Structures are given as structure tokens and as C-alpha cells.
Amino acid sequence: MEEDRLPELPNFITLLNHVFHEHPVIHFIHQWENVFFSLLIATGISLLFYFGTRKRELIPSGLQNFLEYVVELLRSLITSILGPVEGEKYLPFLGTLFIYILTMNLFGIIPLMKSPSASLNTTVALALCVFCLVQYLNIKNMGLFGFFYHMAGEPKSIGGWIFAPFMLILELITQLARPVTLSLRLFGNVMGEDILLGIFAIFGITILASYNPPVGLPLQIPFMFLALLTSFMQALVFTLLSTIYIFLSMVQHEEKHHPESKH
């Protein structure tokens, strides 16, 4: 596959497959390594929150204090967009989305690990989860025909009905473009980080190749700090856009039931 030829840093599954390439289990895990790392990260996050909140105290400290601080930051961010009631309702989904994406992005910086979000399959799956939720909310809030009527521009005159098919097509393209842009933005940036780290790691080894050293020059280390920033920013952008898409589906619901708010 094309993805296998990218100059990425090797992970422990790649090394195991290189040594035990005939072993069927290792070969299977290598073929599905993005799924493996995704499940590994999800399990790690679940265990972290389980042990961090297993013995909750009124005055938190240590891991519980850190986790509550993270949750409070996410709560303030999400409720500032969705409002206190709806923000609390979607905090578990959006908060989990941010933490999961951020951890996946950062996982590739750890030696012998890999960022599952550097795979388009992973980012498309995440974007489709958001897309399906938003479309469900649109239909729930406006009804199926009301949703199509809204996408057609809510025509009320003859001219509006004439342009309604064009408005409907444009809005359908907009709706379908959202998961595409969400997935490609996250995939492209994380994959670019991994390729950059891989290129400079290979370059550091190549410089000292004639001396046969056990290790090469760690030229990729300065770019790891850049990867920390971009990993956080991409997780934040993905979560904020998802929050805004949910908010837009709620706005139509509020306007439908409270038309006086327009005046």
C-alpha cells in the first residue's frame, strides 16, 4: 500500500513484523496496526479515568485533580458555545472526542508508537460519527421534511421556490463536505508531522552512516515540540467544529419554537 512507503518512524509492530514476518498473528496485527493502536489508546484512556475517579474525594488531589481540571476546561469551552444545558448534554461526547484525538495525535511522538490519526481510515470514522450525530439532530429538531425545507432555503415566494432546488443542492454539498474536510484536515496534518519526523530521523542516521554508530543524530527532536503544538491544535479544531455543527442544528430548533427571538 502507498501508506507503507511513507518515511514514518518505525513502531514496535513494524519491528515485530520485520523479525517475525512469517508469524500469522504478527502479520495480522501489522495489517490492522491502526485499529490496534486506536484500541490501545482507547483502553489506556478508559483505565486512566477509571483509576483516577475510582476513589473520588471531596477535595481532589493527584490524578483526580488533574482529570477534573481537564473536564472543567472542556466544560467551559463547550458550554460557552452550546449553552449550559445543551453543553452538559454533549460534554461526554465532545470531551471524549477531544481527549481521544489529542492522545492519538501525540502517540506517534512516543518512541516505537504510532499515531492512528495519521491514517485516513481513522479520521474518516471519527468524522462520520460527528456527521451522523448532526444529521440525527437536524432531523430530530426539524423533522425530515422540515430539514429538507430548511436546506432549500425555506422558500415562501415563487422566486424562492424557483431557486429552491439550487439551494438544496448547495446545502447538500455543504453537509457532505463537512466530514470530508474534518477527516482530511486532521489526517493531513498528523501524517505530515509523522513524515517530517521520519525524514529527519532518517537524515540523522544517514549523516553518520559511514561510521556505523549504534544510533544516529536525533535531528527530529526539535520538530517533536512543534508536533506537540500542532497535535493539540488539530484536536481542538476538530472538537470546536464538531461543537459548532451541533450548535447549528440546535439553532434551527430554537428558532422554530421561539420565532419572537428574531425581533
C-alpha positions in Angstrom: 0.0 0.0 0.0 1.0 3.6 -0.6 0.8 4.4 3.2 3.5 1.8 3.9 6.1 3.6 1.8 5.9 6.8 3.7 9.1 7.7 5.7 7.5 7.3 9.1 9.3 6.4 12.3 9.0 2.6 12.9 6.7 1.4 15.6 7.1 -1.8 17.7 4.6 -3.7 15.5 6.6 -2.8 12.4 9.8 -4.2 14.1 8.0 -7.3 15.2 6.7 -7.9 11.7 10.2 -7.4 10.3 11.6 -10.1 12.7 8.6 -12.5 12.7 7.2 -11.7 9.3 6.1 -15.3 8.9 4.1 -15.4 12.1 0.3 -15.2 11.2 -0.6 -13.3 14.3 2.1 -10.7 13.9 1.3 -10.3 10.3 -2.4 -9.8 11.1 -1.7 -7.2 13.7 0.6 -5.4 11.3 -2.1 -5.3 8.7 -4.5 -3.8 11.3 -2.0 -1.7 13.3 -4.0 1.5 13.1 -7.0 -0.3 14.7 -4.7 -1.9 17.2 -3.2 1.4 18.3 -6.7 3.0 18.3 -8.0 0.3 20.7 -4.8 0.5 22.8 -5.3 4.3 23.2 -9.0 3.9 24.0 -8.2 1.3 26.6 -5.5 3.4 28.1 -7.8 6.5 28.4 -10.5 4.3 30.0 -8.2 2.9 32.5 -6.7 6.3 33.3 -10.2 7.8 34.1 -11.2 4.6 35.9 -8.3 4.7 38.3 -8.4 8.5 38.6 -12.0 8.5 39.7 -12.3 5.2 41.5 -11.8 6.8 44.9 -13.3 10.2 44.5 -12.6 12.7 47.2 -14.4 16.0 48.1 -11.1 17.8 47.9 -9.4 16.2 44.9 -5.6 15.7 44.6 -3.2 14.0 42.3 -4.7 12.2 39.3 -8.3 13.0 40.2 -7.4 16.7 40.5 -5.8 16.7 37.0 -8.7 14.9 35.4 -11.3 17.2 37.0 -9.2 20.2 35.8 -9.3 18.8 32.2 -13.0 18.2 32.4 -13.7 21.7 33.7 -11.7 23.2 30.9 -13.6 21.2 28.3 -16.9 22.0 30.1 -16.3 25.8 30.0 -15.3 25.6 26.3 -18.3 23.6 25.2 -20.9 25.4 27.3 -19.7 28.7 26.0 -20.9 27.6 22.6 -23.8 25.3 23.3 -25.1 26.9 26.5 -25.2 25.4 30.0 -28.0 22.9 29.4 -27.0 21.6 26.0 -23.4 21.9 26.8 -23.7 19.5 29.7 -25.6 17.1 27.5 -23.0 16.9 24.8 -19.9 17.3 27.0 -19.3 13.5 27.3 -19.3 13.1 23.5 -17.3 16.2 22.6 -14.9 15.9 25.6 -14.2 12.3 24.8 -13.6 13.2 21.2 -11.0 15.9 22.1 -9.1 13.7 24.6 -9.2 10.7 22.2 -7.9 12.7 19.2 -5.3 14.5 21.2 -3.9 11.3 22.6 -3.9 9.7 19.2 -2.0 12.7 17.7 0.6 12.6 20.5 1.0 8.9 20.5 3.3 9.0 17.4 5.8 11.1 19.3 6.4 8.3 21.8 9.3 6.0 20.6 8.1 2.8 18.9 4.4 4.0 18.9 2.2 5.3 16.1 -0.5 8.0 15.7 -3.7 6.2 14.4 -4.9 9.6 13.3 -2.2 9.6 10.6 -4.5 7.1 8.8 -7.4 8.4 6.7 -9.5 5.4 7.8 -9.3 6.6 11.4 -10.1 10.2 10.7 -13.0 9.4 8.4 -14.5 7.1 11.1 -14.3 10.0 13.6 -15.8 12.5 11.1 -18.7 10.1 10.3 -19.6 9.8 13.9 -19.9 13.6 14.1 -21.8 13.7 10.8 -24.3 11.1 11.8 -25.0 12.8 15.1 -25.5 16.2 13.5 -27.9 14.8 10.8 -29.8 13.0 13.5 -30.2 16.2 15.5 -31.2 18.1 12.3 -34.0 15.6 11.6 -35.0 15.4 15.2 -35.3 19.1 15.7 -36.9 20.0 12.3 -38.4 16.7 11.1 -37.3 15.0 7.9 -39.3 17.3 5.5 -38.6 20.3 7.6 -34.9 19.6 7.3 -35.1 19.4 3.5 -37.3 22.6 3.5 -34.6 24.4 5.6 -31.9 23.2 3.2 -33.9 24.5 0.3 -33.8 28.0 1.8 -37.3 27.9 3.4 -38.9 29.4 0.3 -42.1 31.5 0.8 -42.4 33.1 -2.6 -42.5 32.0 -6.2 -38.9 33.2 -6.7 -37.8 31.3 -3.6 -39.4 28.1 -4.9 -37.7 28.6 -8.3 -34.3 28.7 -6.6 -35.1 26.1 -4.0 -33.6 23.1 -6.0 -30.3 25.0 -6.4 -30.3 26.0 -2.7 -31.0 22.3 -1.8 -28.1 21.1 -3.9 -25.7 23.6 -2.4 -26.7 22.8 1.1 -26.4 19.1 0.5 -22.9 19.6 -0.8 -22.1 21.7 2.3 -23.4 19.0 4.6 -21.4 16.2 2.8 -18.3 18.4 2.7 -18.2 18.7 6.5 -17.0 15.1 7.3 -14.6 15.3 4.3 -12.9 18.5 5.5 -12.9 17.3 9.1 -11.2 14.0 8.2 -8.8 15.4 5.6 -7.6 18.3 7.8 -6.8 16.0 10.8 -5.3 13.3 8.6 -3.1 15.6 6.5 -1.6 17.5 9.5 -0.9 14.4 11.6 0.5 12.5 8.7 2.6 15.5 7.8 4.1 15.5 11.3 4.9 11.8 11.1 6.6 12.2 7.7 8.6 15.2 8.9 9.8 13.3 12.0 10.6 10.3 9.9 12.6 12.2 7.3 14.8 14.0 9.8 15.3 10.7 11.8 16.4 9.0 8.6 18.6 12.0 7.7 20.2 11.9 11.1 21.1 8.2 10.6 22.4 8.8 7.1 24.8 11.5 8.1 26.7 9.1 10.3 26.2 6.0 8.1 29.8 5.7 7.2 30.8 5.5 10.9 28.3 2.7 11.7 27.2 4.2 15.0 24.6 2.4 17.2 22.4 5.5 17.0 22.1 8.4 14.6 21.8 12.2 15.2 18.4 13.0 16.8 17.6 15.7 14.3 13.9 15.0 14.7 13.7 16.2 18.4 13.2 19.9 17.7 10.2 19.0 15.4 8.7 17.0 18.2 8.0 20.2 20.1 6.2 21.5 17.0 4.3 18.3 16.8 3.1 18.8 20.4 1.6 22.2 19.4 0.0 21.0 16.1 -1.4 17.9 17.8 -3.2 20.0 20.3 -4.4 22.5 17.8 -5.8 19.8 15.4 -7.7 18.1 18.3 -9.1 21.5 19.3 -10.1 22.5 15.8 -11.8 19.1 15.2 -13.7 19.4 18.5 -14.7 23.1 18.0 -16.0 22.5 14.5 -18.0 19.5 15.8 -19.4 21.7 18.5 -20.4 24.4 16.0 -22.1 21.8 13.8 -24.2 20.6 16.8 -24.9 24.2 17.7 -26.2 25.0 14.2 -28.6 22.1 14.4 -29.8 23.4 17.7 -30.3 27.0 16.4 -32.8 25.8 13.9 -34.7 24.1 16.7 -34.7 27.2 18.9 -35.8 29.5 16.0 -38.7 27.1 15.1 -40.1 27.2 18.7 -39.2 30.8 19.6 -39.7 32.9 16.4 -40.1 36.0 18.6 -36.3 35.9 19.3 -35.6 37.2 15.8 -37.3 40.5 16.6 
